[in-house]
Amino acid sequence: MTATAETEAPVRKRRKWLRAAIVSVAVLLVLALAGLAGAGWYFSNELLKPDHSSPEYPFAVEAVGDGTVTLPRDEDTEKPGTWGLAWEDGQTLVGDVVDQDEDSVTRALEGELAGDLAAGEMVRIDTYAYRGTPAALGIDFEEVQIPTGLGDAPAWLMPAERTTWVIGVHGRNASREETLRSAEIYHALGYPVLAVTYRNDEGAPAADNGLMSLGEYEADDVVDAIEFALDNGATDVILHGISMGGSTIAMAARKIEDPSVIRGLVFDSPCLDWNSTLDLQADNRNVIAPITWAAKRIVEPRADISLHDLDQRNFADEFAMPVLLFVDTADATVDHHATLDFAELLGDRATLVESASGHTATWNEDPARYAAELESYLSAL
């Protein structure tokens, strides 16, 4: 064998090894990207696909006494305030903790008891407080149908004497029942309340793609609800949005042809920036940053939305009406810092009320304070 042949052999071996290494790296890169895309797609499903599955009831009632209920001690069952206590066939309110030990808490039962509550019943603590229809609060109402671009959407209309109507908009995967806490306050002050549904809600038309749009196109249904109110006696409206309902009413206020018909906006634990909220939810689930990034890139084309456009801080100068914001600093569901930023950008157009009991729990922390803050805001209008 010549010296040249002896030299070329190792070179060929090195080239062969290098080609194999490049192929291996390319395969690993493709697999990594595929895994990233798959995880991002899963995360986007969690965000965009409607979920109306039945709730869970994690606690077994230990005892029911004279005006009290005893529950296993847990972070949810011991937190102060007024909360709904729900079970499969009933609902009531629980108030102050009147007794506790290492394993149990005993709380006062408040309000009407809908259904039978007994030891052994499986229950859950519920921010909603009220379940069923407005009749649960003794409020007369009509079931009405609001014409939308996708078809008729059901709503509860609670008539009253004023000509300013309140339109209550619930949050993501929630229901009209979520609006009943504030509806009770508005109605007592003489405001007609329209508690609406929007696309993909149970009983409402589905979106063409079957997906939620984080407030972008749900806002179109709220604009239709405003038109319904104006066509049926309202001179103007107040929009009250909870959680994703906050994003929805913000988009409705930006989209409506004549914003002057919106007399005020009330935000309750609103999602005013989905970018930072997705980061928060990813952190809560220990999702790594690349998957969150991939999910955002997938969410936008899937739902035909822009996360930049859903960051209301970028459009604060478009909100000329007085705004009330209930923000919870213990919120682990939406980024409350975005709400604080938004309030600061609004300046004297904003009234800010802070609590620290969790997502959509400002009312639950102190119902009397919530009602007083809302009444003060309304009187200033």
Secondary structure as UniProt FT lines:
FT   HELIX           3..48
FT   STRAND          59..60
FT   STRAND          63..64
FT   STRAND          68..72
FT   TURN            75..78
FT   STRAND          83..87
FT   TURN            88..89
FT   STRAND          90..100
FT   STRAND          104..114
FT   TURN            119..120
FT   STRAND          122..126
FT   TURN            127..128
FT   HELIX           134..137
FT   STRAND          142..148
FT   TURN            149..150
FT   STRAND          151..158
FT   STRAND          164..169
FT   TURN            172..173
FT   HELIX           176..179
FT   HELIX           180..188
FT   TURN            189..190
FT   STRAND          193..196
FT   TURN            199..200
FT   TURN            202..203
FT   TURN            208..209
FT   TURN            214..217
FT   HELIX           218..231
FT   TURN            232..233
FT   STRAND          236..242
FT   HELIX           244..255
FT   HELIX           259..261
FT   STRAND          262..268
FT   HELIX           274..284
FT   TURN            285..286
FT   HELIX           289..303
FT   TURN            307..310
FT   HELIX           312..318
FT   STRAND          323..328
FT   TURN            329..330
FT   HELIX           336..346
FT   HELIX           347..349
FT   STRAND          350..355
FT   TURN            359..360
FT   HELIX           362..365
FT   HELIX           367..380
//
